[in-house]
């Protein structure tokens, strides 16, 4: 409220001119009903037709004189609305620039909406609110003065429902604003989800996360629909308020006509009172409530969003004289940061569903090779999706290289980890383009090194070379997985997550791929489906549906019944 008072306080002259033009509208309202009453009582009902027509002519002149009044009001309006819009545009630009230069350079995805549609909505809503509030105040003043001048008894009939409707409407303003706020949040969330899905569509398919992505999008759309329904309910309250304050006085006037006539009220005064209510109060009240209920709520919410606290400016680094650094070395010993940390993580696939992961704690140090084992459907793929930031846990904390996953924008996540699913994604293009998908700037030597490390030579020869276009449907499932593993090898991300990404390879090719990925700088987490894959890992994580056990192969053989059963199953499988 204080910023609004300061804004209006700097424009007192504009407000004074607006009030002067509005006072003329108040006089116009008074004369309209009064002339109608006098034309009946002093003219037509007494047989003096000329007098009645003269009073009606006066009412017509008053209506015609309303055009300059409206012109004067609209001439003053831009002096209020345009400065508001300019202020909001400047503030939106500052907010977007600060968001882009602080907090790791994250991009404010709602900046365009704030700068264009939201500022325009704020300006139009403010203009509508000023017009409606001004009109109601001065029209109501003119109508009430006219009712008193005709007969004070009219106030006993008109005022109670009018006040009741206004009170009912006022009580609904704050819930209506909250519903509008909720709808704007939900609408922006749908926009963010649509933009994220559009830009990351290829990655979503490549990582096999279509269902979690669709589920998130579905929840965002359902929240937007629920917010719209809440707004509709409060719109119904607004309609009831209008009926109470605007329609009920007319009904009461008609119902109280015998009593009013016994009190000495004339027929002309009754018609004049109905003119005030139907032609002045009811339209002004309907406009005010419509504008306050819709445009007013939008204005309140948008101003709250656009005038909220700005992000703090980027801190200036101290200008100390740093010690010289040798290439590839650090002059200070930084504390070691785990590649992956999960703290008390719980994940389910819907309200009331059984937890797939429950209170899971896991720390994978930088450079480690971890194998994840367990029965089918126990949560191994869920674990990797949570670790990759593709599935938000119901509870718990997930960190990649010390950074909370929930606070990382998609580009930052892509730089921290790579998830290769069981169903490898290959697009139409050259083999080289497919291998460089996660690192487009990879040079020829880097690609050749990946081909050698993963023994992709036979595949390269079969398709006709690295620069021959691929036909994805002509590739076997194993060949697709080899291409996806080549992408992972070239990727600069320090954490690789393989979700049974070698299940279609023979044991020799699987061993070659895992050794090559293990040899690159970084951390490797593999969902193992063979004993040999688990034995190559530094440590093994066993998921059994109730708790997780973590250790080396020999350690788990002693402590985990499930792991012993899995090893026995693997040994029995040819």
N, C-alpha and C positions, 0 to 999 in steps of 0.2 A: 504493500500500500504506500509506503514512503516514496519509492521511485515514481509511482503514479502521481502522487501529490506534487512532487518536484517537477514532473513533466508538465502537469496542468498549470502549476504556479508560474512557470515561465511564459505562459501564453494567456495571461489575464485579459489582455485587450481583445484577443480573438474570442474568448469566452464571453466577454461583455457584449461584443457585437452580435454573437450568436444568440445571447439572451434577449437582446433588443428585438431582433427579428422574430424570436419565438414569442415574445410578449404580444406582438401584433397577431400571431396565430391564436393566442389565448383570447384576445378581443374578438377575433373572427368567430371562434367557437361560441362565445357568449352571445353574440348578436344573432348567430344562426338560429338557435333555439328560441331566443327571446322574440325575434321577429315572427316566427311561426305561431307562437302563443298569442301574440298581440293581433295577428291577422285574423284569428278566430274570435277571440274575445271582444275586440274592438271593431271588427269588420264583419266577417261573413255571418257569425251567429246573431248579430244585431241587424242584419239586412243591409249593412253599409259595405257593399261590394267594392266600391272604389277605395275605401280605407283598407280593406283586406288586401286588395291587389297592391296598394302602395307599400304595405308592410312586407309582402312577398317580394316586391321589387327591391326593397332594401336588402332582404336576405340574398337575392341574386347578385346584387352589387358586391356584397361582402364576399361571396364565393369567388367572383371574378377578381377581386383585389387579393385573393390568396395566391395568385400566380407570382407577383413580385416578391411576396413573402418567401415562397419556396425557393425562388431564385437567390434571394439574399442568404438564406440558410445554406444552400449548396455552395455559394461563393466562399463562405467562411470555412467549410468543411476541410478542404485540402490543407489549410494552414494548421490543422491538427493531425491529419492522417499521414501526410508525406514526411514530416519530421520523425514520426514514430517509425515509419518504414525505413528511413535512412539510418536511424539509430540501430534497428534490428539487423539490417544488412551489415553495417560496420561490425557489430558484435559477432555476427555469424562468421564473418571473414577472420576476425581475430581468433575466435575459438578454433576454426579449422586449421589456421596456421600454427597455433600453439600446439594443437594435438599432433600435428605432423612433425613438430620439432622437439617434442618431449616424449617421454615414455617409450623410448626405443624407436621413435619415428613411425608410430602406428598411424594408419590413415583413418580419419573420421568418415565412415561410409555414409553417414547421414548429412554430411555438409551440404551437398547439392540440394537435398530436400529442405534443409533449414534456410538456405540462401534464396531459394526460388519459391516453392509452393507455400512453405510455412510462413515466410514473411508476407507474402501476398494475402494469405488467409488472415493473418493478424491485422493487416491494414484494412481489408474489407470488413472483417468482423468488428473492428473498432469503429469504422465509419457507420456501420449499421447500428451498433450499440448507442453511439452518440445521437443519431437521428431518432431512434426509437425512444430512448430515455427522455430526450428533450421534448419530443412530441407529446409523450404521455403526461409529463409533469405539467406542461402549459395547457394542454387540452383539458386535462382533468381539472386544473384550477379554473379555467373558463367555464367548464360544464358545472362544477360544484357551485360556483358563484351564481350561475344562471338558475340552478335548481333552487337555491336559497331565495333568489329574487322572485321566483314564481310562487313558491310555497315552501316554508321550512320543513313541513312534514315529509317532503320527498326524501330528505336525508335519512329519516328513520327507516325508509324502505330500501333505499339504494346503498347506503354506506355499509351495513353489516355484511351482505354477501360479497361486496367489493373488497372489503378488508380481509374477509375469510379467504377468498381466492388468492389474494396477493400473499398472505401469510403462508398458505399451503404451497404456493409456487416458490416463495423464498426459501422455505425449508428443503425443497428438492434441488436447489441450485448446487450445493456442495456435493451431494451424491452424483448429480449429473456431471459435474466437473470431474469427479473421480472416474466415472465411467468413460468420459471422453479421454481422460489421460490414459486409462487402460487401453482404450481402442487405438490411440496414436502409438503407444508402445508396441502393441501387437502388430499394427500395420507396418511399423518400421522393422519389426522382427521378421515379418514375412518377406519384406523387401531384401533384408540382409540374407535370409536363407535362400531366396531366389537367386541373388547375385552370386553367393558362394557356390551354390549348386551349378550355376551356369559356367562359372570360371573354372570349377574343379571337376567338371563332368568326366573328363577323360581319366583323371586320377581316381575318381570314385569307382569307375568301372574297372580300372587297373587294379585297385586294391580290393575289389569285391565287396564294397560297403554300400551297395545300393539300398539294402533293406534298412540299415541304421539311418542313412541319409533320408530316405523316404519317411521313416518314422519321425525324425526331427521336423521335417517339413510339415508332416501331417499335424503334429502337436502345435506348431506355430499357427497353422491355418485354423485349427479348432479353437485356439485361444482368441484369434481375431473374430471368429464367428460368435463366440461367447460374449466378447466385449460389445459387439454390435447388438446382440439380444438385450444386454443390460441397458444400452442406450435407448433401445426401443421401449423398454419398460418405463424408463423415466420420461420418455416422450409422452407416454400415456398419462402419467401424472400431470404433465404440463397441460394436456388437453382437458383433463378434469378441472384444473385450476382455471383455465380460460372459461369453461362452462359455468363454474361457480361464480366467478367475478363478472362475467359478461352477460351470460344468458339468464342466470337466476334473477338479477334485478328486473329484467323485463317481465318475467313471469310474476314476480312479486308486485310489480306496479299494476299489472292487469288484475291480479287477485285482490289487491287492496283498493281498487277503484271505488267500490261502494263506500268504504270507510273514508277515503279521501274526499269524495263528493259531500259526505255528511259533515266533514270538517270545513267545508266552504271552498274547497279547491275547484277551480273552474275547469270546463272541458278543454279550453285552450291551453291552460297550464298543464293538464295531463298530456296533451299531444306534444307540447313543448318539452316536457320531461322525457317522453319517449324519444323525441328527436335528439336530446342530449345523450341519452344512453345508447341509442342505436346508431346514430350518425357520428358521434364523437368518442364517447367513452369506450364502447365495445371495439371499434377498429383500432384505437390507440392501444388499448389493453392487449388485444390479440397480437398486434405487432410487437409490443414490448416483450410479452412472454415468449413469443416465437424467437425473437432475436436473442433474448437472454438465455433461453433454453438451448439454443443451437449455437449461434454465433458467439454469445457471451461465454458459454462453456468452452468452446474452441479457443477463444481469445485467452481465457484464463490459463488453459493448459499450455498453449503455445508460448505465451509470455513467460510462464514458469520454466519452460524448456530453453527458450532463447535468451533469457536474462539470468539464468542460473550462474553459479560461480564459474569463472573461466579457469581453464587449466593453468597451473603455475608455470611461469616462464622456465625455460630450460636452465638448470644451474650451470654457472660458468666454472669450468675446471680451474683449480688453483694453478697459478703460473709459476710453479716451482721449476728448478733446473734439474731435469731428470738425468739420471746417470746414463751414459751411452749404452745401447743395447746391441749385442751381436746378432746377426741374422740367425733366426731359428732358436734363440735362447731368450730366457726371461731373466731380468736382473733381480727379481724378487721371487721368493717361493710362494706361490699361490696355494691355498688349501685345496686338496683334491676334491673334486665334485663327482658324485656318482653319475653314471650315464643314465640310469633309470632308477627312480624311487617310487614305491607305492606304499602309502601309509593308511592302514585301516580301510582299505578299499572294499566297498560293497557295490555290486552291480546286479541289476535285475532287468527283465524285459517287460516291465509294466507293473502298475500298482497291484499288490497282492500276489505277484508271481514269486516263485521260489528263487532265492538268491543264487546266481551262478557263481559269483565270487562274494565271499563274506569275510570281512575283517582281515583282508589279505595284506601282509607286510612283505615287501620284497625290495632288496637293494642289489642292483647290478653295477659293479664297479666298471670304470672306464677300461676298455681293453679285454674284458672277460668274454668268454664263450659259454653261453648258458643253453641247456636243452630243457624244454618243457614237455612232460609226458603225462599221460592219464587216459582213462577210457574215453571213447567217443562221446561227445556231448557234455563233457564235464566242465567246459569253460576255457579251454586252451585258446581258441580263436577269440573269445570274448576278452581274455587277458591281453592279447596282443592289440586288439582294437582299442581297449582302454589305454594301453601304454602309448599307442600312436595318436591318441587324442581324437579318435573317430567315434568313440562311444563315451558319453559322460557318465561317470559312476554316480550312484545315488548318494553315496557318502565317501569320504576319504580324500586323500591328496595324492596327485600324480605329478611327478616332476621329471623333466628331461634336462639333463646337464644343469640341474639346479633351478630350472625355470618352471613355474607352474603351468601345466598344459592348458588349463582353462583360460589363462591370460595371454596365450600365444596366438597371434593372428596366423592364418593359413600359410603365408610365406615363411614365417619364422618356424612353424612346425615342419614344413617341407625341408628346411635347412637342417633340422635336428634329427630326423628319422626317416626311414624308408620301410614301408610295409609291403611285402610281396605275398599275395594270397595264393591259395592252391590253384585257382583258375587264372592262369596267366593271361594278360591282355596284350595283344599284338595288333597294331594298326596298319592300315595300308600305307606303305612307304618303303624306303630302302631299309635294309638290315642295319646299316650304319645309323640312320635316323632313329630306329627303334632302340638301338643300344644307347644312343646319346639322349634319350628322352628325358632323363633326370639330370643331365648335365650337357646342355646344348653346345657349350663352348669346348667340349672335349676335343683334343687334337687327334691327328692320325696315330701318333705314337701311343697315346692313351688307349685308343680303341684297339690297336693291335696288341697291346699288353693284356687287355681284358680277354681278347680272343685266345691268346696263348694260355693265360692263367686258367681259364675255364674249359680249355680244350674244345673250342668252338670251331676249329678248322674244318672238320667234316661237314658241319652245318653250313659254313660259309661256302664251301665248294658245291654243296648240293643245290643251294639256291642261286648259284651263279655269281657269287662275290658280294662284298659288303655294299656295293652301290647299285645292286639290282633290286627293283621293286619286289616286295613280298606279296604273296597272296595268302592272307592269314588262314583261309579255309584249307589250304594245301599243306599246312604244317601239322605235325603230330602234337599231341599234348605235351610230350617230353620236349620237343623242340621249342614249343612256346615257353615252357618253363626255363629252358636254357637261355633264351633271349631275355626273359625277365631277370634272371640271375646275373646276366651280363650288365643289365642296367644298374642293378644294385651294386655291382663291383665298381662301376664308373661313378656312381653317385658320391658327392662330397659329404653326404650326411654321416655323422659319426656313429649312428645307431642303426643297425639292420635288424628287421623283424621278419622272420621267414615263417609263414603259417602253412606248414606242410607244402612248401614251395618246391620240394624235390620229390614228391610222391610218385610222379610219373617217370622218374629217371631210374636207370639201373643202379645197383650199389656202387659200381666203380665211378660212374658219372656223378652220383651224389657225393661220394667222398672227395672227388676232385673239386667239385663246386664248393663244398663246405671248407675245405682246406684253403682254397683261393680267397674266399670271403673272410676267413679267419686271419689270413696273412695281411689283409689290408688294414690300415690304421682304423681303430674304432672298436665297437662292441657288437657282438653277434648274439641274437636270441633266436633259437630255432625250436619250432614245434616238431618233435621227433616222432617218426613212425617206424623207425628201425632201431634195434639195439645198437648197431654200429654208429648211428648218428648220435645217440646219447653218450656212447663211450668216448667220442671225440671231444665232448664238452668239458670245460673246467669244472662246472657244477651242474646239477640236475634239479629241477623243480618238479615235484610230483603233486598233481592235483587229484584229490579223491572225493571232492564234493562236500566235505565237512571241514577239512583243514588241509593246509599245504605243508609239505616237508621238503627240505632243501639240504643238499649235501652232495658229496661225491658218490660215484657208483658203489664203491665198497661200503661206504657209510650207510647208504640207503638200503643195501642188501641186508644189513643187520637191523635197521630200524623200521623199515616200511614193508608191511605185508603186501600192499598193493604193488609196490615196485618189484618185489620178488615174483608176484604173479605175472606182471608184464614181461619181465625178463624170461620167465619160463615160457610164456606165449610166443615171444619173439624167437626163442631157441627152437621151439617146435615148428615154427613156420618155415617151410622150405624157401 
